[in-house]
Amino acid sequence: MDLGLCGSTAARSEGLDQAVVQREPLGVAVPVGHRLAAAEAVWLKELAGESHYLPRDDFAPEWNALVVARCQAAGFDPRRHPASTDGTGAALELVRAGECVALGLLSTPCPDGVVVQPLRDDVPPYEWVVRWREPGTQRTREVVEALSSDTSGSPSL
């Protein structure tokens, strides 16, 4: 494989280089009746007392580390919901049932009964990266240059 796409928080093997190709804002999924469901945007610290959905540690350890780090930067340790799934759909069903909230990408489609509210600007966006084995071929470098030329946050992948 010449190129791979992943989140910047995923473990990187020795000998791989990377470039950011997308910066995507984070949001929080809450049930429609939640106190923050109608908010224009949410301060992460407003989620301090909530139960937070996190996937299984062996499924997405880098995502869990990112969520915990963002919450700790806001002044709290997230209280983990006891259930764990391997997919977004099942996680959002827990949110819809009012059992927890879930940090995720603002662009995540949600089922009826769930809304995703943007987090305030003090929360850094999630970075998608393309990775390749150093030094890479000329064609690899051209593709990386084309992919990383606009990292403004507009979905383009």
MARGU-307282 format. One record per residue (C-alpha): residue number from 1; residue in three letters; y, z, x. Coordinates in nm, 2 decimals, padded with zeros to 4 digits. Layout:
REM MARGU-307282
<atom><num>NUM</num><residu>ALA</residu><y>Y</y><z>Z</z><x>X</x></atom>
...
END
This chain:
REM MARGU-307282
<atom><num>1</num><residu>MET</residu><y>00.00</y><z>00.00</z><x>00.00</x></atom>
<atom><num>2</num><residu>ASP</residu><y>00.34</y><z>-00.09</z><x>00.13</x></atom>
<atom><num>3</num><residu>LEU</residu><y>00.56</y><z>00.11</z><x>-00.10</x></atom>
<atom><num>4</num><residu>GLY</residu><y>00.52</y><z>00.41</z><x>-00.33</x></atom>
<atom><num>5</num><residu>LEU</residu><y>00.75</y><z>00.56</z><x>-00.60</x></atom>
<atom><num>6</num><residu>CYS</residu><y>00.76</y><z>00.94</z><x>-00.65</x></atom>
<atom><num>7</num><residu>GLY</residu><y>00.99</y><z>01.23</z><x>-00.70</x></atom>
<atom><num>8</num><residu>SER</residu><y>01.17</y><z>01.35</z><x>-00.39</x></atom>
<atom><num>9</num><residu>THR</residu><y>01.00</y><z>01.69</z><x>-00.43</x></atom>
<atom><num>10</num><residu>ALA</residu><y>00.65</y><z>01.55</z><x>-00.39</x></atom>
<atom><num>11</num><residu>ALA</residu><y>00.48</y><z>01.64</z><x>-00.06</x></atom>
<atom><num>12</num><residu>ARG</residu><y>00.55</y><z>01.37</z><x>00.21</x></atom>
<atom><num>13</num><residu>SER</residu><y>00.29</y><z>01.28</z><x>00.46</x></atom>
<atom><num>14</num><residu>GLU</residu><y>00.38</y><z>01.25</z><x>00.83</x></atom>
<atom><num>15</num><residu>GLY</residu><y>00.48</y><z>00.89</z><x>00.92</x></atom>
<atom><num>16</num><residu>LEU</residu><y>00.64</y><z>00.81</z><x>00.58</x></atom>
<atom><num>17</num><residu>ASP</residu><y>01.01</y><z>00.74</z><x>00.54</x></atom>
<atom><num>18</num><residu>GLN</residu><y>01.19</y><z>00.75</z><x>00.21</x></atom>
<atom><num>19</num><residu>ALA</residu><y>01.51</y><z>00.64</z><x>00.03</x></atom>
<atom><num>20</num><residu>VAL</residu><y>01.66</y><z>00.76</z><x>-00.30</x></atom>
<atom><num>21</num><residu>VAL</residu><y>01.64</y><z>00.49</z><x>-00.56</x></atom>
<atom><num>22</num><residu>GLN</residu><y>01.74</y><z>00.69</z><x>-00.87</x></atom>
<atom><num>23</num><residu>ARG</residu><y>01.92</y><z>01.01</z><x>-00.95</x></atom>
<atom><num>24</num><residu>GLU</residu><y>01.84</y><z>01.13</z><x>-01.30</x></atom>
<atom><num>25</num><residu>PRO</residu><y>02.01</y><z>01.42</z><x>-01.48</x></atom>
<atom><num>26</num><residu>LEU</residu><y>01.80</y><z>01.71</z><x>-01.60</x></atom>
<atom><num>27</num><residu>GLY</residu><y>01.79</y><z>01.84</z><x>-01.95</x></atom>
<atom><num>28</num><residu>VAL</residu><y>01.62</y><z>02.11</z><x>-02.15</x></atom>
<atom><num>29</num><residu>ALA</residu><y>01.39</y><z>02.05</z><x>-02.45</x></atom>
<atom><num>30</num><residu>VAL</residu><y>01.44</y><z>02.29</z><x>-02.73</x></atom>
<atom><num>31</num><residu>PRO</residu><y>01.31</y><z>02.30</z><x>-03.09</x></atom>
<atom><num>32</num><residu>VAL</residu><y>01.56</y><z>02.17</z><x>-03.35</x></atom>
<atom><num>33</num><residu>GLY</residu><y>01.63</y><z>02.52</z><x>-03.49</x></atom>
<atom><num>34</num><residu>HIS</residu><y>01.70</y><z>02.67</z><x>-03.14</x></atom>
<atom><num>35</num><residu>ARG</residu><y>02.03</y><z>02.85</z><x>-03.07</x></atom>
<atom><num>36</num><residu>LEU</residu><y>02.11</y><z>02.58</z><x>-02.81</x></atom>
<atom><num>37</num><residu>ALA</residu><y>01.99</y><z>02.27</z><x>-03.01</x></atom>
<atom><num>38</num><residu>ALA</residu><y>02.35</y><z>02.18</z><x>-03.11</x></atom>
<atom><num>39</num><residu>ALA</residu><y>02.51</y><z>02.26</z><x>-02.78</x></atom>
<atom><num>40</num><residu>GLU</residu><y>02.71</y><z>01.98</z><x>-02.60</x></atom>
<atom><num>41</num><residu>ALA</residu><y>02.55</y><z>02.09</z><x>-02.28</x></atom>
<atom><num>42</num><residu>VAL</residu><y>02.36</y><z>02.39</z><x>-02.15</x></atom>
<atom><num>43</num><residu>TRP</residu><y>02.43</y><z>02.62</z><x>-01.86</x></atom>
<atom><num>44</num><residu>LEU</residu><y>02.09</y><z>02.69</z><x>-01.70</x></atom>
<atom><num>45</num><residu>LYS</residu><y>02.17</y><z>03.07</z><x>-01.70</x></atom>
<atom><num>46</num><residu>GLU</residu><y>02.16</y><z>03.05</z><x>-02.08</x></atom>
<atom><num>47</num><residu>LEU</residu><y>01.79</y><z>03.00</z><x>-02.06</x></atom>
<atom><num>48</num><residu>ALA</residu><y>01.73</y><z>03.32</z><x>-01.87</x></atom>
<atom><num>49</num><residu>GLY</residu><y>01.56</y><z>03.50</z><x>-02.16</x></atom>
<atom><num>50</num><residu>GLU</residu><y>01.34</y><z>03.21</z><x>-02.27</x></atom>
<atom><num>51</num><residu>SER</residu><y>00.98</y><z>03.14</z><x>-02.21</x></atom>
<atom><num>52</num><residu>HIS</residu><y>00.96</y><z>02.83</z><x>-01.99</x></atom>
<atom><num>53</num><residu>TYR</residu><y>00.69</y><z>02.56</z><x>-02.00</x></atom>
<atom><num>54</num><residu>LEU</residu><y>00.56</y><z>02.47</z><x>-01.66</x></atom>
<atom><num>55</num><residu>PRO</residu><y>00.26</y><z>02.24</z><x>-01.60</x></atom>
<atom><num>56</num><residu>ARG</residu><y>-00.05</y><z>02.36</z><x>-01.42</x></atom>
<atom><num>57</num><residu>ASP</residu><y>00.03</y><z>02.43</z><x>-01.05</x></atom>
<atom><num>58</num><residu>ASP</residu><y>-00.25</y><z>02.20</z><x>-00.93</x></atom>
<atom><num>59</num><residu>PHE</residu><y>-00.11</y><z>01.92</z><x>-01.15</x></atom>
<atom><num>60</num><residu>ALA</residu><y>00.26</y><z>01.93</z><x>-01.06</x></atom>
<atom><num>61</num><residu>PRO</residu><y>00.33</y><z>02.19</z><x>-00.79</x></atom>
<atom><num>62</num><residu>GLU</residu><y>00.65</y><z>02.01</z><x>-00.67</x></atom>
<atom><num>63</num><residu>TRP</residu><y>00.79</y><z>02.00</z><x>-01.03</x></atom>
<atom><num>64</num><residu>ASN</residu><y>00.72</y><z>02.37</z><x>-01.08</x></atom>
<atom><num>65</num><residu>ALA</residu><y>00.89</y><z>02.45</z><x>-00.74</x></atom>
<atom><num>66</num><residu>LEU</residu><y>01.19</y><z>02.25</z><x>-00.84</x></atom>
<atom><num>67</num><residu>VAL</residu><y>01.22</y><z>02.42</z><x>-01.18</x></atom>
<atom><num>68</num><residu>VAL</residu><y>01.18</y><z>02.77</z><x>-01.03</x></atom>
<atom><num>69</num><residu>ALA</residu><y>01.43</y><z>02.69</z><x>-00.76</x></atom>
<atom><num>70</num><residu>ARG</residu><y>01.69</y><z>02.56</z><x>-01.01</x></atom>
<atom><num>71</num><residu>CYS</residu><y>01.64</y><z>02.87</z><x>-01.23</x></atom>
<atom><num>72</num><residu>GLN</residu><y>01.67</y><z>03.11</z><x>-00.93</x></atom>
<atom><num>73</num><residu>ALA</residu><y>01.99</y><z>02.93</z><x>-00.82</x></atom>
<atom><num>74</num><residu>ALA</residu><y>02.12</y><z>03.01</z><x>-01.17</x></atom>
<atom><num>75</num><residu>GLY</residu><y>02.03</y><z>03.38</z><x>-01.12</x></atom>
<atom><num>76</num><residu>PHE</residu><y>01.70</y><z>03.43</z><x>-01.28</x></atom>
<atom><num>77</num><residu>ASP</residu><y>01.32</y><z>03.38</z><x>-01.24</x></atom>
<atom><num>78</num><residu>PRO</residu><y>01.18</y><z>03.18</z><x>-01.53</x></atom>
<atom><num>79</num><residu>ARG</residu><y>00.93</y><z>03.35</z><x>-01.75</x></atom>
<atom><num>80</num><residu>ARG</residu><y>00.63</y><z>03.12</z><x>-01.76</x></atom>
<atom><num>81</num><residu>HIS</residu><y>00.47</y><z>03.03</z><x>-02.10</x></atom>
<atom><num>82</num><residu>PRO</residu><y>00.10</y><z>03.11</z><x>-02.07</x></atom>
<atom><num>83</num><residu>ALA</residu><y>-00.02</y><z>02.77</z><x>-02.19</x></atom>
<atom><num>84</num><residu>SER</residu><y>-00.04</y><z>02.48</z><x>-01.96</x></atom>
<atom><num>85</num><residu>THR</residu><y>-00.11</y><z>02.11</z><x>-02.01</x></atom>
<atom><num>86</num><residu>ASP</residu><y>-00.13</y><z>01.79</z><x>-01.80</x></atom>
<atom><num>87</num><residu>GLY</residu><y>00.11</y><z>01.59</z><x>-02.01</x></atom>
<atom><num>88</num><residu>THR</residu><y>00.46</y><z>01.58</z><x>-02.15</x></atom>
<atom><num>89</num><residu>GLY</residu><y>00.34</y><z>01.52</z><x>-02.51</x></atom>
<atom><num>90</num><residu>ALA</residu><y>00.14</y><z>01.84</z><x>-02.53</x></atom>
<atom><num>91</num><residu>ALA</residu><y>00.42</y><z>02.03</z><x>-02.36</x></atom>
<atom><num>92</num><residu>LEU</residu><y>00.67</y><z>01.91</z><x>-02.62</x></atom>
<atom><num>93</num><residu>GLU</residu><y>00.44</y><z>02.02</z><x>-02.90</x></atom>
<atom><num>94</num><residu>LEU</residu><y>00.47</y><z>02.37</z><x>-02.76</x></atom>
<atom><num>95</num><residu>VAL</residu><y>00.85</y><z>02.33</z><x>-02.76</x></atom>
<atom><num>96</num><residu>ARG</residu><y>00.85</y><z>02.20</z><x>-03.12</x></atom>
<atom><num>97</num><residu>ALA</residu><y>00.64</y><z>02.50</z><x>-03.23</x></atom>
<atom><num>98</num><residu>GLY</residu><y>00.92</y><z>02.73</z><x>-03.09</x></atom>
<atom><num>99</num><residu>GLU</residu><y>00.69</y><z>02.88</z><x>-02.82</x></atom>
<atom><num>100</num><residu>CYS</residu><y>00.90</y><z>02.78</z><x>-02.52</x></atom>
<atom><num>101</num><residu>VAL</residu><y>01.17</y><z>02.56</z><x>-02.37</x></atom>
<atom><num>102</num><residu>ALA</residu><y>01.10</y><z>02.29</z><x>-02.11</x></atom>
<atom><num>103</num><residu>LEU</residu><y>01.32</y><z>02.16</z><x>-01.83</x></atom>
<atom><num>104</num><residu>GLY</residu><y>01.27</y><z>01.79</z><x>-01.78</x></atom>
<atom><num>105</num><residu>LEU</residu><y>01.44</y><z>01.46</z><x>-01.73</x></atom>
<atom><num>106</num><residu>LEU</residu><y>01.73</y><z>01.39</z><x>-01.98</x></atom>
<atom><num>107</num><residu>SER</residu><y>01.57</y><z>01.05</z><x>-02.06</x></atom>
<atom><num>108</num><residu>THR</residu><y>01.24</y><z>01.20</z><x>-02.18</x></atom>
<atom><num>109</num><residu>PRO</residu><y>01.17</y><z>01.07</z><x>-02.53</x></atom>
<atom><num>110</num><residu>CYS</residu><y>01.10</y><z>01.36</z><x>-02.77</x></atom>
<atom><num>111</num><residu>PRO</residu><y>00.91</y><z>01.39</z><x>-03.09</x></atom>
<atom><num>112</num><residu>ASP</residu><y>01.08</y><z>01.48</z><x>-03.42</x></atom>
<atom><num>113</num><residu>GLY</residu><y>01.17</y><z>01.85</z><x>-03.42</x></atom>
<atom><num>114</num><residu>VAL</residu><y>01.26</y><z>01.86</z><x>-03.05</x></atom>
<atom><num>115</num><residu>VAL</residu><y>01.60</y><z>01.78</z><x>-02.89</x></atom>
<atom><num>116</num><residu>VAL</residu><y>01.68</y><z>01.74</z><x>-02.52</x></atom>
<atom><num>117</num><residu>GLN</residu><y>02.02</y><z>01.88</z><x>-02.43</x></atom>
<atom><num>118</num><residu>PRO</residu><y>02.19</y><z>01.80</z><x>-02.10</x></atom>
<atom><num>119</num><residu>LEU</residu><y>02.23</y><z>02.06</z><x>-01.84</x></atom>
<atom><num>120</num><residu>ARG</residu><y>02.58</y><z>02.13</z><x>-01.71</x></atom>
<atom><num>121</num><residu>ASP</residu><y>02.70</y><z>01.95</z><x>-01.40</x></atom>
<atom><num>122</num><residu>ASP</residu><y>02.63</y><z>02.24</z><x>-01.17</x></atom>
<atom><num>123</num><residu>VAL</residu><y>02.25</y><z>02.14</z><x>-01.18</x></atom>
<atom><num>124</num><residu>PRO</residu><y>02.17</y><z>01.87</z><x>-00.93</x></atom>
<atom><num>125</num><residu>PRO</residu><y>01.99</y><z>01.56</z><x>-01.07</x></atom>
<atom><num>126</num><residu>TYR</residu><y>01.63</y><z>01.48</z><x>-01.00</x></atom>
<atom><num>127</num><residu>GLU</residu><y>01.58</y><z>01.22</z><x>-00.73</x></atom>
<atom><num>128</num><residu>TRP</residu><y>01.33</y><z>00.94</z><x>-00.74</x></atom>
<atom><num>129</num><residu>VAL</residu><y>01.24</y><z>00.80</z><x>-00.41</x></atom>
<atom><num>130</num><residu>VAL</residu><y>01.05</y><z>00.50</z><x>-00.27</x></atom>
<atom><num>131</num><residu>ARG</residu><y>00.83</y><z>00.58</z><x>00.03</x></atom>
<atom><num>132</num><residu>TRP</residu><y>00.68</y><z>00.36</z><x>00.30</x></atom>
<atom><num>133</num><residu>ARG</residu><y>00.50</y><z>00.39</z><x>00.62</x></atom>
<atom><num>134</num><residu>GLU</residu><y>00.74</y><z>00.38</z><x>00.92</x></atom>
<atom><num>135</num><residu>PRO</residu><y>00.87</y><z>00.15</z><x>01.06</x></atom>
<atom><num>136</num><residu>GLY</residu><y>00.79</y><z>-00.09</z><x>00.76</x></atom>
<atom><num>137</num><residu>THR</residu><y>00.79</y><z>-00.46</z><x>00.75</x></atom>
<atom><num>138</num><residu>GLN</residu><y>01.10</y><z>-00.67</z><x>00.72</x></atom>
<atom><num>139</num><residu>ARG</residu><y>01.00</y><z>-00.74</z><x>00.35</x></atom>
<atom><num>140</num><residu>THR</residu><y>00.95</y><z>-00.36</z><x>00.29</x></atom>
<atom><num>141</num><residu>ARG</residu><y>01.30</y><z>-00.29</z><x>00.43</x></atom>
<atom><num>142</num><residu>GLU</residu><y>01.45</y><z>-00.57</z><x>00.21</x></atom>
<atom><num>143</num><residu>VAL</residu><y>01.29</y><z>-00.42</z><x>-00.10</x></atom>
<atom><num>144</num><residu>VAL</residu><y>01.40</y><z>-00.07</z><x>-00.01</x></atom>
<atom><num>145</num><residu>GLU</residu><y>01.75</y><z>-00.19</z><x>00.04</x></atom>
<atom><num>146</num><residu>ALA</residu><y>01.76</y><z>-00.36</z><x>-00.29</x></atom>
<atom><num>147</num><residu>LEU</residu><y>01.61</y><z>-00.06</z><x>-00.48</x></atom>
<atom><num>148</num><residu>SER</residu><y>01.84</y><z>00.19</z><x>-00.31</x></atom>
<atom><num>149</num><residu>SER</residu><y>02.16</y><z>00.00</z><x>-00.35</x></atom>
<atom><num>150</num><residu>ASP</residu><y>02.26</y><z>00.17</z><x>-00.67</x></atom>
<atom><num>151</num><residu>THR</residu><y>02.16</y><z>00.54</z><x>-00.71</x></atom>
<atom><num>152</num><residu>SER</residu><y>02.43</y><z>00.62</z><x>-00.97</x></atom>
<atom><num>153</num><residu>GLY</residu><y>02.18</y><z>00.76</z><x>-01.22</x></atom>
<atom><num>154</num><residu>SER</residu><y>02.16</y><z>00.47</z><x>-01.46</x></atom>
<atom><num>155</num><residu>PRO</residu><y>01.79</y><z>00.40</z><x>-01.53</x></atom>
<atom><num>156</num><residu>SER</residu><y>01.70</y><z>00.08</z><x>-01.35</x></atom>
<atom><num>157</num><residu>LEU</residu><y>01.33</y><z>00.12</z><x>-01.26</x></atom>
END
